[in-house]
């Protein structure tokens, strides 16, 4: 009970449920069945999942409960039902990237993050919907379905990890793992009113993640609050010899950073984040957050980050080029979709890729191939790499003065379906405030900070130094402890 209101298990956080499991007030099987029942109730409305593995989840819950009873599992994630974005490989379970190209692909191995979660007693419920090959900001590019925003079913949940954010917000998973290439984890978290954490590039293994843009992609948690984000990050962070970009450093216990104190913390607010296309409702919510931090003893200062005008073109050129390279492997020969009618090898490639990829994926492959071509490489790709170095340098200069950077996660709240699909440039602009962290490989977190005039969630973003997750967690946790935005839950209207 909470203030006279009955709280259902699927509404609780990882830390709350872990406490109940350890006290034996509930068990893993009961909890798993409760969340599966919630999926049955909400899924016809929201379409968060591509694949639900009900039988395996219950069997896994029974096994985990026995291990917990025997004292073999102590992790706070033990017995907690969760789900992952469908570009993270799961042994024996289809991993489609929401694409026709991989609709029948069943990996023979687990991604490193999945193996770590299994070792911690996690219970996988299924694979979550996304924009095809993580290319999009609205989850409208999925080959299978369009996920709806739990707060308003006529609006997008964001993307490309839209299924991850919508499922957690609606109680269809207690937490999830998503991926973030240019904001793909933080932006949908902001639009769905949950917490999304992109760790420093290299701190979480990408082994088993199906790549879009390898020098940008990063796996991270989508959770109901900051505490849960820290708990999941504890489980998945760490060096992995199977990933050549994995950082071999000592990783802290992130829960030790959950301290309600930002006194004397120096916070920089880029003036570019608070103007241009940023809506009035979003600016107001972020301004109120700034006032709160100042009241709590932090030193907030607005500063200029002029390199923001180069962020979008730099991001697009490099990621499209990497996508062109990464997706070249899908040719109908080794695995994935294969065209049925073809005369020769060249036609096999052409028909397979034409049938297997959606329009947004084709667009990015074509543009990426163009900027890598002999006549255009120096003009576009080389200059984008140079711009990337400048952006990294300017961000690092900012961190010489500030402990973290704060601002909106997204310039607007969730938009209606179909309003930006026909204008790719406008869609890309929706991630312009989250892209800098990916360009520079920095950690960033989005937490709920208010609602607009239509009662849609607004996200507040913190960006930190490389491997500065602890500072981000402290700031985000402090904000959360002094507000109630993360406690609001959407009402799911049943299908009539």
N, C-alpha and C positions, 0 to 999 in steps of 0.2 A: 504493500500500500504506500502511496505517496501523496500526502495531503488529502486523504480520502479517495484518491483515484487509484484504481487497481492497475499496477504496472505489469505488462506481460513480459515473459522472459526474453522475447526477441527485441524488446525495447531497451534492454540493459546493455551495459558495456562489457568488454572483456574482463576488466578488473572486478566488476561486480559479480559476474557469472563465475569467475574463477574462485572467488571467495565462497560462493554458494556451493560449488562443486567440492571444495576442500572441506567444508563443514558437513558435507553429505546431505544438504537440504534438498539438492536435486542431483540427478546423475546425467552422464553424457548422452545416454540414449534418449532420455526424456527431453533434454534440451534440443537434441538434433531433430527429433520428431516434431517438436514445437515450431522450430524454424522451417522445417519442411512443410508443415501445415500452413505457415504464413506464406510460403512460396505459392502454394496451391491457391490461396486467397488473393494474393496481390499480383501474381505473374500474368494472369489474363488481362490485367489492366496495364501493367508497366513493361512487360517484355524485356526483363533484365538478362535472362539466361538464354544461351544458345543450347546448352546441354545440362540437364539435371541428372545427377547420379544417385537417386534415392536409395536403392538397395545397397550400393557400396558404402554410402554414408552411414547407414544404420549399422551395417556390419563393422565398419571402422569404429563407430562409437562404442559398440559392445566390446571390441578389442581394447580400445583405449581405457574404457572404464575398468576393465579387469587389471590393466597395468597400473592404473591409479590406485586401485584397491590393494594391489600387491606392493605398493610403495616404490614402483619402478619409474613413475613419471611425476615430476614436481613442477614442471613449467607452468606459468600462468596461462599459456595457450592450450594446455592439455584439455581436451574435451570440448573445445570451442568450435562451433560450426562456422566455416568461412568459405569464400569462393575466390577464384582468380580470373583475371582477364584472359581471353581466349587466344593470346599470343604467347603464353607461358606454357612450355611443354609439360604434359602430364602422362606418365607411362600408362598405356592401355586405354586412355581416354582421349577422344578426338580433340585436336587442337587446330582450329580452322582459320584463325585470324579474321573471322567474319567474312571469308572470301570463298567464292566458288572454286578458286584454284586449289584450296586445301580442305574442301568440305569433307573429304573422306580420309584425311591424314590422321593416323593414330601413332603418336611417338612411341618408340621402344624404350624411352628413358625419361626420367624426371629432370626438370630444370633444377639447378642448385638450390634455388629458394624453396622449391617444393619439397626437396629432400630435407632441408633444414626444418621446415614447418612440420613435416611428418615426424621428424625426430623429436619435436617438441609436443607431439600429441595432437596436432591440428586435425580437424575433420573436414574434408573437402566435400562441398555440396554440389559443385558443378562449375561450368565455365561461363563467363559473363560476356555479354554482347559488347561490341566496340565498332568504331569505324574501321573499314577494311584495311588491314595491314597498318593500323594505327594512324591512318591518314585522314584527319578530319577534326572538327571542333564541335560536333553536334550528335554523333552516332547515327546520322542520317545516311552514312555511306556504307552501312552494313549490308551484306548480300542477303541476310536472312530476315531482318526485322528492324523496326525503329523503336528504340527504348524511349519511354515517356518520362518526363520529370515528375517525381512523386508529389511536388507541390502544386503543379498545374499540368494536367495531362495533355494539354494543347501545346506545351512548350518542350523544347529540347532539354536533355539532361546535361548537355555539354559533351565534350569528347576529347580524345578518342576513348577515354576510359569511362564512357557514360554509363555502361551497365554496372561498373564497379561502384560508382557514387550513388546511383539510384537504388541499387540493391541494399547498400548499407543504410541509406536514409529511410528506406521503407521497411527495414527489419527482415529483408530476405537473406541477409547474411550478417553476422555479428561484426565482421571486418572483411576486407578484401585486399588483394594485391592488384595494383594497376601498373601501368608504365607511363613514363613522362619523357617525351621527346622535345616538346616546346611548350609544355603546360598541360599535357594530356591527362595528367592526374590531378593537378591543382585546380584547373579551370572547371571541370565537372564537379569537383568537390565543393567549390564556391557556389556553383549554380544549384546544387542539390542540398546545401546546408550541412555539409559534413566536413571532416578534417582530412586534408590530403597532404602527404609528406613526400617530397622528392629529395632523397639523400644526395650527398656529394657523389659525383661521377667516380666510379671505382670502388665505392664503399659497399655496394651490394652486387654480387656476382650476376653477370648477364648470361652465364652459361645456361642454355636451354631457352633463352628468350629469342623468338623469331624476329630478326632485325628489320628495322625500317631505316634508321640513320644511326649507325653504330657508335659514332663519336658523340652522340647526344642522348641516346636511349638510356633510361635508368628505371629500375623497378623500385616501387615504394608502396607503403600502406595507405589505404583509405579506411578511416575509422570514425567512430562516433565522438571521440574526444582526443585530447593531446596525450593523456596517460596511455590510452590504448595504442596510439602511434608509437610511443616509446617502447612499449612492451613488444610490439611486432618487430620494430627496428632492432631490438636486442637479439631477436631470434635470427633475422636474415642478414644482418651486417657481418662483415668479416672477410678475410682474404680467401681467395679460391684459386688454386693453381690451374684450374681448367679455364680460367678467364685471364687472358694476357693483360687486360686493363685493370685488373683487381689490385687495389692498394694494400701493400703489406705493412700495415701499421697496427698499433695496439688500439683496439676499440673499447670505449668506456661502457659502463652500465648507464644507459641513457635515462633510466628512471631516477638516477641521482640528480638529474638536472630539473626535475619537477619541483621547483621552488617558487613560491609566490613572492617574488622580490625582483624588481627592476630598478631599484634605487641607483642613481648615477649611471645607468646604462645610456650610452650615446646612440641615438637612433636618427638615421638620415631619411628624409622623405623626398624623393626626386620630384621636382616641380612638374616634370613631363608626365608623371603618372597621374597627376591631379587635374590635368587640363585636356585639351584636344577632344578626343571622342569619349572621355569618361563622363558618364551620366551624372546628373545632379544628385540623384538618390545615393549613388555610390560615393561621390565626393563627400556628401553629408555624413554618411556612416563612417567613413575613414577619418574625417575630421573629428568626429566624436571619439573615435578610438585614440587619436593623437592626444586629445584633451585628457582622456583617462590616464594614459601613460605619463603625461606631465604631472597629473595629480598624484600619481604613485611614485613620483621621484625620478622618472627618466628624463633625459635631456633630449628633446626632439627638435630637429632643425631641418628646414627645407633647403635643398641644394639642387643645382642644375646638373643633369646628366645628358649633355647634348648628343652623345653617341646613340641615343634612342632612335634617331632618325635613320640610322644604318642597321638597326636590329632586324627588322622584317626582311629586307632584301638579302642580308647576310645569311639569316636563318634559311630562307627559302632556297637560295642557290646551293648552299652546302648540303642541306638535308635532301633536296631533290637529287643531287648528284650521287649521294650515298645510297639513296633508294634505288636509283637506276642500276647501280652496281649490285646491291644486295638482292634485288628481285630478278636479276639476270639468270639466277639458277632455276627459275620456274619455266621450264621449256617443254614439259610433257614427256621427258625421257626417263628421269630417275624416279620421281614421285610427284604427287599432285595431279590435277586435272590433265587429261590428254584428249585432244580433239579426235573425233572418230574418223572423219573423212579428210584425207590429205594424199597428195601425189608423191611428195618427196620430203626430205628432212626440213627444208626451208619452209615449206607450207605447213608442216607439223608445228614448227615454232610459232609461225604467224597465227594460225587458227587457234592453237592452244592458248596463247597469251591474249588474243582478242576475246575469246570466250571466257577465260578464267578471271580476268581482271575487270573491275568496275571503272567507271569514267574518271574518278578522282585519282585512282592509282595510275591509270594510263597517262593522265595529264602530268603527273609528277615524274613518271619514268621518261616521258618524251622531253620535258624541260630539263631534267637532269642529264639525259644523254646529250642534249644540245649544248649545255654549258661545259661539258667535258670533251666536246668534239675539238678536233685539231685547230679549227679556225676561231674557236670561241673560248678556249681554255684560259688563255692569259687575260682576255677581256672581262670574263665573268668569274670563273672559279678561283683563279689565282688572287684576284682582287678581293673576293669574299673571304678567303683565308687571311689575307692581310687585315681586312676589316675586323675579323674575329679576334686577331691579336690586339688590335686597338681597343675593342670593347672589353676584352679581358683586363687589359692594362688599366683602363679607366675605372672599372669596377674595383680592382684591387687598390687603386688610389683612394677610392671612396672608403674602403675598409681600413685605410691608414688613419682615418678620422673617426669612423663610426663602428660600433659593435655589430650593427645590422642595418639593413635597409628595409623600410616598411612602406606599404602602399596598397592599392586595390589589387586583387587577384585578376579580376576581369573588368574591362571598362563598362560593362553593362550586366544586368541580370539575364536570366534565361530568355531567349527570344523564341518566337513561334516557329513551328515547323514550316519549312519551305521559304522562309523570308530571305535566306542568304545562300541557298544551294546554287542558285543560278549566277551568283557573283562571287567566285572563289577569292578574289582580293579582299572583299569585305569579310569573308569567313576567316581568312588568315589573320586579319587585324584583331580578331577576338582574342588571340593569344599573345599579342605584342607585349603585354606587361609581364608575362611569364617566361618568354623566350630568353631574356638575358641570362637567367640562371642556368639554362641548358647550354647556351653558347660558351659560357665560362666554366661549366661543370660544378656550379655552386649548389649548396643545399638550400631548399626553400620549403616553406610550409604555408598552407592556407587554412584559416579557421573562420567560422561564421562570425559576422560582426554586425548583423542587422538585416532589415528587410526593406524592399522598396514599396512604392505606393500600391502595388498589386500583390503585396505579401509574398514576394519572391526573395529567396535568400541572397545575401551579399557576402562576399569573401574578403578577408583581410590577409595580405601576404607579407611574410617576413623572408628576407633573403640574407644568408650569412656567408662568412668566409669559408673557404674549403675546409672540410672536416670540422666546421663550426656548428654542428648539429646541437650540441649541448646548450649553446647560447640561444639558438632559435627555440628550443624546447622550453627554456626558462621564460622567455618573453611570451610565447604562445600560451603556456600554462598560466602565467600570471594574468594575462588578458582573460582567459577562460574562467579563472577563479573569481574574477571581479565582474563578470557578466553572466547572462543566462541564455545567450543566443543558441548555444550548442544543445540546450535541453529541449528546444522546440521540435515537434514531430509533425510530419505532414499527415494529412488525412487522405487515405486511399479510397476513392469512390469506386464501388464495385461495378462490374459490367452488368448492364441491365439486359 
